[in-house]
Every structure is written in C-alpha cells, then in structure tokens.
Amino acid sequence: MQSNAVQRIDCCPWCSKKLPESLRDKWFEFLEKEYSLDDPHREEQEKLIPEEFKTDEWWKERGL
C-alpha cells in the first residue's frame, strides 16, 4: 500500500529553532506577476523560467 502522507515541520529537528516561512507561494506569485507564467510546471512554461528562479537568488534579490 502506497501512502501520500506528508509531515510538516515547523522547527529544526536539531536545534529546535522555528523555521522560516515557506516561499513556495511567493515563487509562483512572482513568476505569474513578473513573467506571466501561470503554470510553471507545464513543459512549455518551465522552459521560460528565468535562471534566478532556479536558485535562491530570486528571493535574496527581493529581500525576502
């Protein structure tokens, strides 16, 4: 039997410090707002994702 269970962690398992908020939703928002990519997982749009969005550069440049 296969399970699709996901466990969310809010704190670091080693030091117990609270982890920062996820930037997942913002990643999608910026791609749609700045590049009109409303479904960046589609093959056609995936090719158009700027390189900065494939690293941590996109959020560091925006001070997030």
Summary of the structure (lengths in Angstrom):
residues: 64
radius of gyration: 15.3
end to end distance: 40.1
largest distance: 43.7
contacts: 100
relative contact order: 0.13
helix: 39%
strand: 3%
